[in-house]
């Protein structure tokens, strides 16, 4: 979605939203600042940017706290690619095509490899906790109305299990 040479990309959408303001309203892009924030926000999720930032901070993170990672990814085959049935899935599938050269595991906005905790050289191994990946798009985990209000992800049981896991691991505050 970031590649300016792709047929479908955020730059073309923002340009269209600047010219025809109502185009951006459904995504909350009513002002120039909101449109600029969208570009910088999506850029910050890009694989290259995340790798640069990780290298910048890898030696600076505190060693006395626990680091926990959990991710949510929808496999390419699980997307409903028919635009008339599911606009959200269709758009996210188009975005996922931009990351295919980096990883086949991507959710249209991030690649799975960028969700794993790095091996911080000065952080004890027991303080690096990777809880795995959920088979669902990260929006379905976090946003109740994902897929035009048809979000069937079991959010309550998921968050209950996550909270219980953290408490059992001794991470309750």
N, CA and C of each residue as an Amber inpcrd file, in Angstrom:
protein
   519
   0.8120000  -1.1870000   0.0000000   0.0000000   0.0000000   0.0000000
   0.8580000   1.2540000   0.0000000   2.1060000   1.1420000   0.4180000
   2.9810000   2.3030000   0.4340000   3.6510000   2.5670000  -0.9060000
   3.9210000   1.5190000  -1.6670000   4.6470000   1.6410000  -2.9270000
   3.9000000   2.5600000  -3.8880000   4.5300000   3.6860000  -4.2180000
   3.8910000   4.6840000  -5.0860000   3.6680000   4.1670000  -6.5050000
   4.3260000   3.0670000  -6.8700000   4.1820000   2.5170000  -8.2170000
   3.0450000   1.5060000  -8.3400000   2.4970000   1.0820000  -7.2130000
   1.3990000   0.1170000  -7.2370000   0.1110000   0.8030000  -7.6910000
  -0.7600000   0.0090000  -8.3080000  -2.0440000   0.5440000  -8.7720000
  -2.8720000   1.0650000  -7.5950000  -2.8620000   0.3310000  -6.5030000
  -3.6040000   0.7060000  -5.2990000  -2.5870000   1.0740000  -4.2320000
  -2.5650000   2.3230000  -3.7950000  -1.6370000   2.7180000  -2.7320000
  -2.1890000   3.9100000  -1.9720000  -1.6610000   4.1030000  -0.7800000
  -2.1710000   5.1410000   0.1060000  -1.9200000   6.5380000  -0.4620000
  -0.8380000   6.7190000  -1.1780000  -0.5280000   8.0360000  -1.7390000
  -1.6020000   8.4840000  -2.7300000  -2.0300000   7.5630000  -3.5830000
  -3.0880000   7.8940000  -4.5480000  -4.4030000   8.1710000  -3.8390000
  -4.6870000   7.3920000  -2.7890000  -5.9250000   7.6030000  -2.0450000
  -5.9210000   8.9610000  -1.3480000  -4.8090000   9.3290000  -0.7370000
  -4.7120000  10.6160000  -0.0390000  -4.8290000  11.7680000  -1.0460000
  -4.2000000  11.6150000  -2.1920000  -4.3000000  12.6480000  -3.2380000
  -5.7540000  12.8190000  -3.6720000  -6.4650000  11.7110000  -3.8290000
  -7.8790000  11.7520000  -4.1960000  -8.7000000  12.3970000  -3.0720000
  -8.3850000  12.0590000  -1.8260000  -9.1170000  12.6170000  -0.6820000
  -8.8670000  14.1180000  -0.5280000  -7.6920000  14.5870000  -0.9430000
  -7.4080000  16.0290000  -0.8930000  -8.2170000  16.7650000  -1.9500000
  -8.3740000  16.1230000  -3.0910000  -9.1130000  16.7500000  -4.1980000
 -10.6240000  16.6750000  -3.9700000 -11.0840000  15.5350000  -3.5200000
 -12.5070000  15.3050000  -3.2490000 -12.6580000  14.9250000  -1.7740000
 -12.7610000  15.9170000  -0.9240000 -12.7410000  15.7130000   0.5250000
 -13.6580000  14.5940000   1.0350000 -14.8940000  14.4510000   0.5440000
 -15.7680000  13.3950000   1.0910000 -15.2240000  11.9690000   0.9280000
 -14.3020000  11.7540000  -0.0140000 -13.7330000  10.4230000  -0.2170000
 -13.0400000   9.9270000   1.0520000 -12.4090000  10.8170000   1.7930000
 -11.6800000  10.4230000   2.9920000 -12.5110000  10.3530000   4.2590000
 -13.7390000  10.8590000   4.2200000 -14.5690000  10.9180000   5.4380000
 -14.7860000   9.5680000   6.1060000 -15.0780000   8.4940000   5.3480000
 -15.3060000   7.2050000   6.0250000 -14.1050000   6.7180000   6.8400000
 -12.8950000   7.1610000   6.4600000 -11.6980000   6.7640000   7.1950000
 -11.2460000   7.8340000   8.1870000 -12.0610000   8.8580000   8.3740000
 -11.7240000   9.9140000   9.3300000 -10.6700000  10.8680000   8.8230000
 -10.5580000  10.9910000   7.5100000  -9.5390000  11.8570000   6.9030000
 -10.1900000  13.1340000   6.3820000 -10.5350000  14.0270000   7.3100000
 -11.2560000  15.2450000   6.9350000 -10.3420000  16.4450000   6.7400000
  -9.1450000  16.4240000   7.3420000  -8.2370000  17.5670000   7.2730000
  -6.9020000  17.1490000   6.6560000  -6.1330000  18.1590000   6.2440000
  -4.7950000  17.8670000   5.7120000  -3.9350000  17.1780000   6.7720000
  -4.0680000  17.6010000   8.0380000  -3.2780000  16.9840000   9.1160000
  -3.6150000  15.5020000   9.2570000  -4.9000000  15.1560000   9.1950000
  -5.3090000  13.7490000   9.2990000  -4.7910000  12.9460000   8.1190000
  -4.7870000  13.5370000   6.9330000  -4.2670000  12.8300000   5.7520000
  -2.7550000  12.6280000   5.8590000  -2.0380000  13.6520000   6.3430000
  -0.5900000  13.5100000   6.5380000  -0.2830000  12.4680000   7.6140000
  -1.0870000  12.4620000   8.6720000  -0.9000000  11.4760000   9.7370000
  -1.1010000  10.0520000   9.2160000  -2.0300000   9.8740000   8.2930000
  -2.2800000   8.5520000   7.7110000  -1.0270000   8.0730000   6.9780000
  -0.4250000   8.9420000   6.1820000   0.7920000   8.5650000   5.4520000
   1.9130000   8.2170000   6.4370000   2.1480000   9.0620000   7.4420000
   3.2430000   8.7850000   8.3820000   2.9370000   7.5520000   9.2340000
   1.6710000   7.3410000   9.5800000   1.3050000   6.1670000  10.3600000
   1.5410000   4.8750000   9.5980000   1.1420000   4.8450000   8.3580000
   1.3430000   3.6420000   7.5480000   2.8230000   3.4340000   7.2710000
   3.5600000   4.5290000   7.0590000   5.0020000   4.4240000   6.8420000
   5.6730000   3.8050000   8.0580000   5.2180000   4.1670000   9.2570000
   5.8430000   3.6430000  10.4720000   5.6200000   2.1420000  10.6300000
   4.6210000   1.5810000   9.9660000   4.3690000   0.1440000  10.0250000
   5.1890000  -0.6390000   9.0010000   5.7920000   0.0620000   8.0570000
   6.5200000  -0.6080000   6.9800000   7.7180000  -1.3870000   7.5310000
   7.9880000  -2.5080000   6.9180000   9.0620000  -3.4030000   7.3470000
  10.3910000  -2.6660000   7.4770000  10.7580000  -1.8990000   6.4740000
  12.0470000  -1.2110000   6.4840000  12.1490000  -0.2450000   7.6610000
  11.1040000   0.5310000   7.8950000  11.0940000   1.4980000   8.9970000
  11.1840000   0.7840000  10.3490000  10.4460000  -0.2980000  10.5020000
  10.4600000  -1.0340000  11.7760000  11.8500000  -1.6260000  12.0520000
  12.5170000  -2.1130000  11.0070000  13.8530000  -2.6760000  11.1780000
  14.8590000  -1.5950000  11.5850000  14.7710000  -0.4240000  10.9830000
  15.6590000   0.6920000  11.3320000  15.4480000   1.0870000  12.7890000
  14.1940000   1.2360000  13.2090000  13.9000000   1.6390000  14.5890000
  14.3580000   0.5720000  15.5940000  14.1880000  -0.6950000  15.2450000
  14.6020000  -1.7600000  16.1530000  16.1020000  -1.6950000  16.3870000
  16.8730000  -1.4890000  15.3270000  18.3300000  -1.3950000  15.4760000
  18.7120000  -0.1820000  16.3210000  17.9270000   0.8760000  16.2150000
  18.1940000   2.0980000  16.9690000  17.9980000   1.8900000  18.4750000
  17.0310000   1.0510000  18.8460000  16.6810000   0.8820000  20.2620000
  17.1630000  -0.4140000  20.9010000  17.7140000  -1.3200000  20.1420000
  18.0050000  -2.6600000  20.6630000  18.9130000  -2.6530000  21.8970000
  19.8290000  -1.7100000  22.0000000  20.7200000  -1.6380000  23.1570000
  20.2380000  -0.6650000  24.2280000  19.0990000  -0.0040000  23.9910000
  18.6410000   1.0400000  24.9090000  17.4550000   0.6380000  25.7810000
  16.8580000  -0.5130000  25.5440000  15.6750000  -0.8970000  26.3220000
  16.0920000  -1.3410000  27.7250000  15.2740000  -1.0460000  28.7280000
  15.5980000  -1.4810000  30.0910000  15.6610000  -3.0060000  30.1880000
  16.5790000  -3.4940000  30.9760000  16.7490000  -4.9470000  31.0810000
  15.9430000  -5.5570000  32.2210000  15.3600000  -4.7380000  33.0770000
  14.6870000  -5.2450000  34.2700000  13.1830000  -5.4550000  34.1160000
  12.6370000  -5.2890000  32.9280000  11.1990000  -5.5030000  32.7500000
  10.9510000  -6.6590000  31.7890000   9.7230000  -7.1680000  31.8260000
   9.3430000  -8.2580000  30.9190000   8.7930000  -7.6590000  29.6240000
   9.1610000  -8.2670000  28.5020000   8.6780000  -7.8490000  27.1880000
   7.7920000  -8.9560000  26.6460000   6.5930000  -8.5880000  26.2260000
   5.6080000  -9.5670000  25.7810000   5.1620000  -9.2070000  24.3740000
   5.0820000 -10.2150000  23.5210000   4.5990000 -10.0000000  22.1600000
   3.4740000 -10.9840000  21.8660000   2.4660000 -10.4900000  21.1970000
   1.3930000 -11.3260000  20.6650000   0.9860000 -10.6680000  19.3590000
   0.6930000 -11.4550000  18.3790000   0.3280000 -10.8830000  17.0830000
  -0.9360000 -11.5500000  16.5610000  -1.5150000 -10.9210000  15.5710000
  -2.7250000 -11.4480000  14.9400000  -2.5550000 -11.3260000  13.4300000
  -2.6470000 -12.4430000  12.7490000  -2.4730000 -12.4530000  11.3020000
  -3.5030000 -13.3350000  10.6350000  -4.0410000 -12.8580000   9.5420000
  -5.0050000 -13.6090000   8.7540000  -4.2870000 -14.1550000   7.5210000
  -4.2450000 -15.4700000   7.3520000  -3.6060000 -16.0350000   6.1620000
  -4.3100000 -15.5510000   4.8930000  -3.5400000 -15.4220000   3.8370000
  -4.0660000 -14.9140000   2.5730000  -5.3100000 -15.6750000   2.1210000
  -5.3150000 -16.9690000   2.2950000  -6.4560000 -17.7790000   1.8490000
  -7.7370000 -17.5260000   2.6230000  -7.6370000 -16.8850000   3.7940000
  -8.8230000 -16.6160000   4.6100000  -9.5430000 -15.3150000   4.2480000
  -8.9080000 -14.4710000   3.4510000  -9.5700000 -13.2310000   3.0430000
 -10.7100000 -13.5360000   2.0660000 -11.8150000 -12.8340000   2.2150000
 -12.8890000 -12.8890000   1.2250000 -12.5230000 -11.8430000   0.1790000
 -12.1230000 -12.2730000  -0.9960000 -11.5700000 -11.3650000  -2.0060000
 -12.6170000 -10.8290000  -2.9820000 -13.8940000 -10.9980000  -2.6660000
 -14.9790000 -10.4720000  -3.5020000 -15.4030000  -9.1170000  -2.9490000
 -15.1270000  -8.0480000  -3.6710000 -15.3720000  -6.6890000  -3.1800000
 -16.8290000  -6.4690000  -2.7920000 -17.7670000  -7.0950000  -3.5100000
 -19.1860000  -6.8690000  -3.2310000 -19.6480000  -7.5790000  -1.9580000
 -18.8660000  -8.5480000  -1.4620000 -19.2350000  -9.2540000  -0.2360000
 -18.5400000  -8.7020000   0.9970000 -17.3000000  -8.2260000   0.8110000
 -16.5260000  -7.8100000   1.9730000 -15.4650000  -6.7940000   1.5650000
 -15.8170000  -5.5270000   1.6290000 -14.9100000  -4.4510000   1.2250000
 -13.6500000  -4.4350000   2.0870000 -13.7900000  -4.6320000   3.4080000
 -12.6240000  -4.6200000   4.3070000 -11.6070000  -5.6800000   3.8990000
 -12.0550000  -6.9150000   3.7280000 -11.1390000  -7.9900000   3.3520000
 -10.4970000  -7.7170000   1.9990000 -11.2650000  -7.2350000   1.0520000
 -10.7400000  -6.9650000  -0.2850000  -9.6230000  -5.9230000  -0.2130000
  -9.8580000  -4.8360000   0.5410000  -8.8470000  -3.7820000   0.6690000
  -7.6040000  -4.2920000   1.3970000  -7.7970000  -5.0650000   2.4640000
  -6.6520000  -5.5800000   3.2000000  -5.8620000  -6.5900000   2.3680000
  -6.5610000  -7.3710000   1.5540000  -5.8640000  -8.2980000   0.6690000
  -5.0040000  -7.5210000  -0.3220000  -5.5360000  -6.4270000  -0.8870000
  -4.7380000  -5.6180000  -1.8080000  -3.4940000  -5.0780000  -1.1170000
  -3.6550000  -4.6430000   0.1250000  -2.5070000  -4.1380000   0.8750000
  -1.4850000  -5.2440000   1.1200000  -1.9530000  -6.4520000   1.3810000
  -1.0360000  -7.5500000   1.6850000  -0.1430000  -7.8800000   0.4940000
  -0.6000000  -7.6060000  -0.7020000   0.2020000  -7.8990000  -1.8920000
   1.4820000  -7.0730000  -1.9220000   1.4730000  -5.8990000  -1.2900000
   2.6550000  -5.0380000  -1.2690000   3.7730000  -5.6260000  -0.4210000
   3.4550000  -6.5310000   0.4950000   4.4670000  -7.1050000   1.3880000
   4.9060000  -8.5050000   0.9700000   4.3840000  -9.0090000  -0.1150000
   4.6710000 -10.3850000  -0.5170000   6.1630000 -10.6340000  -0.7330000
   6.9080000  -9.6050000  -1.1590000   8.3330000  -9.8040000  -1.4000000
   9.1290000  -9.8880000  -0.0970000   8.5610000  -9.4070000   1.0060000
   9.2310000  -9.4410000   2.3020000   8.8630000 -10.7160000   3.0470000
   7.5700000 -11.0390000   3.0640000   7.1040000 -12.2090000   3.7940000
   5.7300000 -12.6120000   3.2800000   5.4960000 -13.9040000   3.1790000
   4.1540000 -14.3440000   2.8070000   3.2080000 -14.2110000   3.9880000
   3.7860000 -14.0140000   5.1770000   2.9790000 -13.8380000   6.3790000
   2.8140000 -12.3490000   6.6530000   1.7440000 -11.7820000   6.1700000
   1.4730000 -10.3780000   6.4200000  -0.0250000 -10.1820000   6.4670000
  -0.4440000  -9.1130000   7.1130000  -1.8770000  -8.8620000   7.2520000
  -2.3020000  -7.6220000   6.4870000  -1.5190000  -7.2220000   5.5340000
  -1.8500000  -6.0510000   4.7390000  -1.2290000  -4.7880000   5.2860000
  -0.7630000  -4.8280000   6.5100000  -0.1550000  -3.6390000   7.0890000
   1.1660000  -3.9410000   7.7810000   1.3840000  -5.1740000   8.1750000
   2.6400000  -5.5660000   8.8150000   2.9760000  -6.9960000   8.4250000
   4.2680000  -7.3020000   8.4760000   4.6820000  -8.6870000   8.2650000
   4.9120000  -9.3320000   9.6290000   4.6710000 -10.6200000   9.7170000
   4.7420000 -11.3450000  10.9790000   6.1200000 -11.2220000  11.6350000
   7.1840000 -11.2760000  10.8550000   8.5330000 -11.2070000  11.4180000
   8.7550000  -9.9400000  12.2500000   8.0520000  -8.8730000  11.9430000
   8.2140000  -7.6200000  12.6810000   7.4780000  -7.6280000  14.0190000
   6.7310000  -8.6730000  14.2980000   5.9850000  -8.7580000  15.5630000
   6.7280000  -9.5500000  16.6300000   7.7190000 -10.3120000  16.2320000
   8.4720000 -11.0920000  17.2100000   9.4340000 -10.1950000  17.9670000
   9.6370000 -10.5370000  19.2160000  10.6000000  -9.7840000  20.0230000
  12.0130000 -10.0990000  19.5460000  12.8440000  -9.0890000  19.4150000
  14.2370000  -9.3560000  19.0400000  15.0010000  -9.9190000  20.2410000
  16.1440000 -10.4330000  20.0000000  17.0090000 -10.9220000  21.0750000
  17.8060000  -9.7270000  21.5970000  17.2090000  -9.0060000  22.5500000
  17.9120000  -7.8800000  23.1570000  19.1520000  -8.4250000  23.8630000
  20.3300000  -7.9390000  23.5400000  21.5530000  -8.5370000  24.0840000
  21.6780000  -8.4790000  25.6040000  21.0890000  -7.5190000  26.2590000
  21.2470000  -7.3600000  27.7070000  19.9750000  -7.6780000  28.5020000
  18.9680000  -8.2750000  27.8420000  17.7230000  -8.6440000  28.5180000
  17.7090000 -10.1630000  28.6850000  17.4450000 -10.6040000  29.9200000
  17.4170000 -12.0410000  30.2080000  16.3550000 -12.7420000  29.3620000
  16.6650000 -13.9370000  28.9230000  15.7700000 -14.7070000  28.0540000
  14.3810000 -14.8820000  28.6690000  14.3150000 -15.0710000  29.9980000
  13.0110000 -15.2600000  30.6480000  12.1660000 -13.9790000  30.6690000
  12.7580000 -12.8600000  30.3450000  12.0050000 -11.6020000  30.2650000
  11.4840000 -11.3140000  28.8620000  11.7310000 -12.2230000  27.9400000
  11.2220000 -12.0910000  26.5750000  10.1630000 -13.1690000  26.3660000
   8.9090000 -12.7700000  26.3270000   7.8000000 -13.7200000  26.2580000
   7.0380000 -13.5290000  24.9570000   7.0520000 -14.5540000  24.1090000
   6.3150000 -14.5100000  22.8510000   5.0970000 -15.4160000  23.0060000
   3.9080000 -14.8110000  23.0180000   2.6790000 -15.5780000  23.2220000
   2.1120000 -16.1720000  21.9360000   2.7530000 -15.9260000  20.8000000
   2.3070000 -16.5300000  19.5560000   1.4640000 -15.5940000  18.7090000
   0.7180000 -16.1870000  17.7870000  -0.0960000 -15.4190000  16.8430000
  -1.5210000 -15.9480000  16.8120000  -2.4560000 -15.0400000  16.6660000
  -3.8720000 -15.3550000  16.5400000  -4.1990000 -15.4580000  15.0560000
  -5.0110000 -16.4270000  14.6730000  -5.4170000 -16.5380000  13.2660000
  -6.6210000 -15.6280000  13.0390000  -6.3140000 -14.3860000  12.8010000
  -7.3130000 -13.3560000  12.5650000  -6.5830000 -12.0700000  12.2800000
  -7.2090000 -11.1990000  11.5480000  -6.5820000  -9.9240000  11.2560000
  -6.4930000  -9.0990000  12.5270000  -5.4360000  -8.2960000  12.6640000
  -5.2860000  -7.5350000  13.9110000  -6.4520000  -6.5860000  14.1550000
  -7.1180000  -6.1380000  13.1050000  -8.3080000  -5.2940000  13.3040000
  -9.4570000  -6.0960000  13.8990000  -9.5610000  -7.3480000  13.5440000
 -10.6670000  -8.1460000  14.0880000 -10.4950000  -8.3760000  15.5910000
  -9.2530000  -8.4030000  16.0540000  -8.9770000  -8.5730000  17.4800000
  -9.2800000  -7.2880000  18.2440000  -8.9870000  -6.1510000  17.6250000
  -9.0560000  -4.8910000  18.3600000 -10.2680000  -4.0200000  18.0570000
 -10.9480000  -4.2670000  16.9760000 -12.0050000  -3.3480000  16.5480000
 -13.3100000  -4.1210000  16.3980000 -14.2730000  -3.8060000  17.2230000
 -15.5370000  -4.5360000  17.2590000 -16.2650000  -4.5400000  15.9180000
 -16.2050000  -3.4380000  15.1860000 -16.9900000  -3.3460000  13.9430000
 -16.1900000  -3.7120000  12.6960000 -15.0700000  -4.3830000  12.8370000
 -14.2910000  -4.8010000  11.6670000 -15.1760000  -5.5900000  10.6950000
 -14.8970000  -5.4830000   9.4290000 -15.6670000  -6.1430000   8.3620000
 -17.1170000  -5.6810000   8.3510000 -17.2890000  -4.3670000   8.3640000
 -18.6200000  -3.7560000   8.2670000 -19.5740000  -4.3010000   9.3230000
 -19.0670000  -4.4900000  10.5230000 -19.9130000  -4.9480000  11.6200000
 -20.1010000  -6.4450000  11.6910000 -19.3920000  -7.2000000  10.8720000
 -19.5340000  -8.6550000  10.8580000 -18.3230000  -9.3300000  11.4910000
 -17.7910000  -8.7400000  12.5370000 -16.6110000  -9.2740000  13.1990000
 -17.0120000 -10.4720000  14.0610000 -16.6380000 -11.6600000  13.6330000
 -16.9970000 -12.8750000  14.3600000 -15.8760000 -13.3550000  15.2700000
 -14.8070000 -12.5730000  15.3780000 -13.7050000 -12.9710000  16.2380000
 -14.1970000 -13.0160000  17.6860000 -13.8990000 -14.0690000  18.4300000
 -14.3720000 -14.2000000  19.8240000 -13.5570000 -13.3040000  20.7670000
 -13.8250000 -12.0110000  20.7240000 -13.0280000 -11.0370000  21.4620000
 -13.0570000 -11.2470000  22.9720000 -14.2310000 -11.4470000  23.5520000
 -14.2980000 -11.5970000  25.0060000 -13.4940000 -12.8030000  25.4860000
 -13.6870000 -14.0090000  24.9280000 -12.8680000 -15.1490000  25.3790000
 -11.3680000 -14.9320000  25.1360000 -11.0370000 -14.2740000  24.0320000
  -9.6270000 -14.0030000  23.7300000  -9.0010000 -13.1280000  24.8110000
  -9.6320000 -11.9900000  25.1140000  -9.0700000 -11.0790000  26.1100000
  -9.0810000 -11.6940000  27.5160000 -10.0580000 -12.4980000  27.8140000
 -10.1020000 -13.1820000  29.1160000  -8.9240000 -14.1560000  29.2250000
  -8.6900000 -14.9250000  28.1710000  -7.5640000 -15.8730000  28.1780000
  -6.2290000 -15.1340000  28.2270000  -6.1300000 -14.0290000  27.5330000
  -4.9010000 -13.2400000  27.5420000  -4.6290000 -12.6950000  28.9410000
  -5.6480000 -12.1260000  29.5720000  -5.4820000 -11.5890000  30.9250000
  -5.0880000 -12.6980000  31.8990000  -5.7310000 -13.8470000  31.7890000
  -5.4130000 -14.9640000  32.6880000  -3.9700000 -15.4360000  32.4850000
  -3.5370000 -15.5010000  31.2360000  -2.1660000 -15.9120000  30.9310000
  -1.1580000 -14.9480000  31.5410000  -1.4340000 -13.6690000  31.4330000
  -0.5170000 -12.6630000  31.9870000  -0.4620000 -12.7380000  33.5170000
  -1.6050000 -12.9450000  34.1440000  -1.6370000 -13.0700000  35.6050000
  -0.8690000 -14.3200000  36.0390000  -1.0980000 -15.4430000  35.3460000
  -0.4020000 -16.6830000  35.6950000   1.1030000 -16.5830000  35.4710000
   1.5010000 -15.7020000  34.5430000   2.9370000 -15.5040000  34.2850000
   3.5460000 -14.5110000  35.2630000   2.7110000 -13.9820000  36.1620000
   3.2070000 -13.0400000  37.1600000   3.2710000 -11.6060000  36.6670000
   2.5530000 -11.3350000  35.6160000   2.5400000  -9.9830000  35.0470000
   1.1460000  -9.4220000  35.2370000   0.8800000  -8.8750000  36.4000000
  -0.4880000  -8.4280000  36.6850000  -0.6090000  -6.9290000  36.8820000
   0.4480000  -6.1900000  36.7400000   0.3250000  -4.7360000  36.8800000
   1.0520000  -4.0260000  35.7810000
